[in-house]
Amino acid sequence: MGLFNDYDAWGDAISGASLRLACDAVETSMWSLDSIDLGGVVLQIATEGGGSLCYGGNTQAGLLLFVPLTRAHEQVVNGESLDNESLFVIPRGADFRICVRRRAHAWCSIHLPAGVMEPLNSQTESHRIASRRGAVPRLTRIVTKIAATLLSLPADTAAHSAAGRALVDAAAACLSGPAPSRDPRGRPRLNRAEIIRRAMAVIEASQTMPTATELARHVGVTERTLLRTFQDTYGVPPKKYLMLRELHHIRRMLRAGATHDATVTDVLSRYGIWDFGRFAARYRRQFGELPSETVRRVRA
């Protein structure tokens, strides 16, 4: 089992998707990630030690399924809550938004290669699917059995291929005949997916983190629309999301700079932080240590 006591290192180990992650809160200081190749079907099983706000895209040549293993009702995808009878379908090239507020939880992802369930792969948007009763619980039981049986065995055995076929069959039972669920609420002029897409592009292109007002202006929506979109998608206002992204980005910069003798002041100054004491307090609340302690751990 791949165990991590660092959220960013755990996020870097996830394969098959480009991710922008922010930890919402830590409940337990341990994350895990396991990956099993089942004859071309790749199963990832993960536990997260706290809440998570995720924006990502499927980078694989095939379909990606996201299935909650615990706290299903608290896992929100594209602004819609999952449950024990639903899962999240991400076609190749599609982006997605996943949010769990402040709670440790577990999930799995299943990569189905190109050619498997091709009609779903031809879709362009990620979406929640409500499956017929009992199909998703059966799928999660198979996932649990595969993990218990095959994680300790050498890779690429006949058992792996057989388990992959069983997983595909169980996934097909979840996906047969459903349509994407519909959100009954009214939508802004730009749909939520496009607003989040534009917001992430602005954040990625900015040298320093924009304010919520700047973000709304660049996205082309009102601040009220941006607020509603982030609340629906991530359960937090854009100001909170931007703060979390900033904290994680600067933590990465501190860890990278520590190997080149950069000081905390150097890193914060380059990123436009001038109120060092206030920033250090926010950083400590999020990560349980001061910026200087992060640097010392890397250099130890």
Steps between C-alpha positions, in 0.01 A plus 500: 500500500626847416472705818554875511508751781512786253197604295695642207718189464186287505341714230810475281478120515150484349518391137279543197384857564639850518400636840486832685448406862441688822456338840196644675583371850692213657315247713779237511856560379515199268415445135534178302501405134521161330490422130441161336522422128236238425582406143471859372227604741671717764349521848613770744383486861556802721432629848523867584568627848281804462287707268606571146414746222601360162494626144637260240487349155507143371834466318456135405388344173194349657215544744560587867249403768509657847325304775475601868588224747407689819292812574336480159241768577773750592686465170380768258579474128440792264275650769286185549519268802576134442339220701532124544318437170686744275843556350686760294587445134791694343543448124844538341602865483219617731561716804339449840447651845495292820447635851489347850479747787721448804461123541727198450363273228584230246441456129612297202549579134471250217669566167326313219718492184393653170245280328330390821157663537575718199159681494584661836849589376344692212345744748690821577388588854550323831175417676338320792310181421228354721524122458232242553467388861777276627737543203743744663517311834585185301774690318651627826494150649695371201750786537550412867551131420751579225700720734500239777604222263734647240692785663744256659545284188749546215358701212375375166360161596198323355315601817559867417345461154202307640445766765516768231224327304286473814554870569399596144184289529407660831567848363289426191209402727528844663509684169249309289226726374527800738501861398693778674307635796354844457537790737154653550636837611528790262844559356689823430554614141826306490457153643696402809743280310605786271529750787727265696697422183563869436579567866763224509659631181528847657649358821755291309606797284540743792841559659330577830160385619224734375237638732142378470407833338778469244407139431135589432607779263736275304246217482233740377237451770374698796649441844163364610499242218858401580409463868198281422703286259782433748251433781313250282819333375736501800287606796722804561499857367766590240699699757543187716587284198761750381654513848532120511655486154744773599603316818566176311692676224724684744561179696629341180718803437639484854586132465662552159687810615632327811726283284657814352550687830213741437362656818135521597514876450644456150219266397217703653632825357521356150137398531384843618455413870604787726303441823719206608346456845144485374596261222691275742192473721280395206768256384525341845122459528498319166811280527571477873845657467660837426656575160844491662428151637412380150837623374689343792332161441608499135859589591524247785 
